[in-house]
Amino acid sequence: MSAPNRTGTVPAALDPDRVDPAVWRLAFTVIVGALAVVFDTTIVTVAINDLAKDLGASLSTIQWVSTAYLLAVFVAIPLAGWAQSRLGGKHLWIAALGMFLLGSVLCASAWSATSLIVFRVVQGIGGGSMMPLMVTLVIQAAKGRNIGKVMATVTRPTALGPILGPVLGGIILSLADWRWLFFVNIPFCVVGGWLAWRNLPDDRPAPDRPRARLDIVGLLLFSPGVAAIIYGLSRVEGSAGFTSAEVLVPLIGGLALVGGFTAWALPRAGALVNLRLFRHRALASSSALVFLAGTTLYGAMLLLPLYWQQVRGEDALGAGLLLIPQGVGALIARTRAGDYTDRIGPRWVAFAGFALATAATVPFAVATADTSKVLFMAALLVRGIGMGAAMIPLTGAAYFGLGHKEIPDASIITRVAQQIGGSVGTAVLAVILQHTTGGHTPGTVADGFGDAFWWSVAFTAVAVPLCLLLPGRPKPQAPADKAEAESAV
């Protein structure tokens, strides 16, 4: 136990329960820049109709504004680890933020649907590099200590993006035209870039150190494979569902490419993504649960707005505002979840979070068209608390027992798992909703939504017992371990 100073308190640098102020400063720096990416990912979804009308394009064409961005993100994510090893985290962060800023300005200046889609690709490449790097930089700076507290802070905007993004988009569209959906990114990018230049440590590799080689074969297999899977899942619509060629061809092709990458990467230490890390039970179990969390979060984010609009008669902005309690619940839970993760370990915190989220989804499955909105909003508040509490231990547990150089690959793995989970959840629930509401009259559509929500309850409930595979209370670091972790930075 460290000796207290004259004021009777233990210095922050010597107290293992206190986070180094430098870590908080770094976390704040990356959060400011990441806010632009987090909100932009969802803020554009509410503008699809406005974009189609203003640019004179069909809805099927305008949908590529979102699809092209998402595919570009998945092409860039696997490159983040290699690029960090070549450029260093600081310079890669500033470069990626600069590309996202350039893409935002170009999108706001778009003159046609085609130009907007191309400029969204520029945005996606920048954003795809930033999202795994954000977590990597903070976890590396924390040196394995107080991961729960740190992750509760750095992932807060990521959790709120799907909830508050549509609300912010609706407000902007009610006050200005769609171009301001992209102009709003500029202050975050400029301030975030300035803070990064000031606060991020210069961690470029020494000139005399061997440079990591890019795994070209792995890149040609993994990035297109994941992008094809995401694209195939995004095309699930109508009565054909998963059986249409537009879904099956990219889905099967993507799975084949990812399978080929797995066979290529497992025997090689220098693969694009180090799949050998799955030998760590903490990362393997966290990745599976992050996949299910993505299914639960994004799948329900498809059902909830549609329920408010189709069953309760709300407009887009009204539906977005009614989702605010879920965001408030996530905010309430995150700090406490981080503290408890550090105290008792991720296992029981995640267990309680998923159990709470499961129970809070049930009211939507048994609701009628006349059920009180107050009850729904209370259920959303509790659901937000549950999901907020579950995500912190999942993202933190993924890094338990990993070395400094293994953290970038773990960040990529968990990011891909969450996004694929979200795409799977959205696609599956879209098909279920199509079948459950297709045979109902307008007056009984609520029954069809109830069936779809029961599926959402089931997806969430599956995660509850799997949480028992997560690590228990982390063992205190021995002094020798601490010195070794710090020397790795």
Phi, psi and omega in degrees: 000133183287147180285137178287158176273191185297335180275357179088006180251156179273130179305142183303324183292339183254349183269113183293344181270357180249138181277135178303130178305330178296327178292318177297320179296318178294318180299315178299321181298312183286331179296318181302313179291322183290337180303323179299316182290316184299313182284326181296329182300326183248341187293331183285339185298330182280354185256008185302313181295318179297319180295318180298318181290314186289325183263001176064041182238160177284161179297324180296326177286315182294332177303335179291344174299320177277318184295316181297321178298313182297318180293321178296322177302316184284339172288324184278327186306311183295340181280348187298318181296313179296316181296324178295322179293336180269319187258338190089152184298319183298308184290326176293319180299313181294319179296316180294319178295322177296321178293321178294322177297315178300315179297322180295315179296317179296319179298318179294339180260007185298142182248355180204169178296320181297315180295321179296319179296317179297317181290332175293331175296318177301314177302315184296324178295317177294314181294322180295330176285328186283323190296312176288328181294327179303311181290319181303312183299318183287317180296320178296321179292326181287342176057036175082004183251144177052043184298323181300311180298316183294315181293328178299328180277310189287335181265001182302310179296329178297321181288327185275343183305308181296341184266312185270340180303308178299327178294312179298320178297318178297321179295316180298316181292333178283343182250335184210184181270178189295338183297334180287346173297334179259327177298330183295342178286335190301312180300320179298318182292316182294309180294319179297321178293319178296316179296321180296319179297325181278319195255333183282137179289147178280102185248030177298142179295149180298144182302331183273358180276145178299136180274138179293136179272144177283129178281090184296316180298314179299320179297318181290339178267311191284307185298309177297327181295311179296318180299321180293321177298313180298318180296314180301317179294326180289344181266004178288111180199161178073186186287339181290328177059232183281355186269354181284150180297328181296336177265312187294318184298305178293328181293312180293318178298318179295318178297324178294318179294318179294322175298319176297320177296320179300315179295325180287319191278326187302320180279355189243126179287333183262025180293162181306316173233129184281093181287348177295343180295342179293352174290342174280116183300326181299314180291318181297312181291322178297319180297318178297319181286326175295323174302311180294325178295321176296319176301316182292312185292306185284327177297315178293330178291344169282314186289316189298309179298320179296322178299312181299324184277314187276329182262319186258359173075022179278154172275181185298315181294318179298319178296320178295319180294326180289348177271354182303320180306327178294320176295321178297318178299319178298321178295317180299321189280330196295317182296312179296320179298322177296317179298313182291328176298318179289331183276310187247358180094165186284339190302304187279336175293314178295319179303310180295321181296313180293322178298319179293317179296322178298310181297324183284347176273338182302318180306328179286331180285333182255005185285160171242177180292347182252004181297141184300136175295329179299319178298316180298316182293325175294319178296321178294323177299313180293320179298319177298320177298316181296312181292322178297320179291327183285323187291326183298306180296330180294310182291328179285319184296334182300337185257001180297128175080005181267149175279168183305316184282347180272346184297317179303318179294321178296322178297319179294316182299312183291324179295315179295319180299316181294317183290321176294320176301318178297319179292320178296313180300317180296315182294313183295314181290331176296317178293316179299317181296321178300318182283326184280334180260345185297327182265006182261148171284161181307328183284344182240022177299330179303326178295321178295319176295324178300317177299316180296321179293329176297323175296319177298319176301317182295317179301319181289320183294330179301327183288336187301304180293331180295338179298338180292346177279347181289159178296152173276212182295128181293144178284141177299141179288133173287155180306322180295322179294320180298316181297321179295318180296320182288327181288342180284343183278000000 
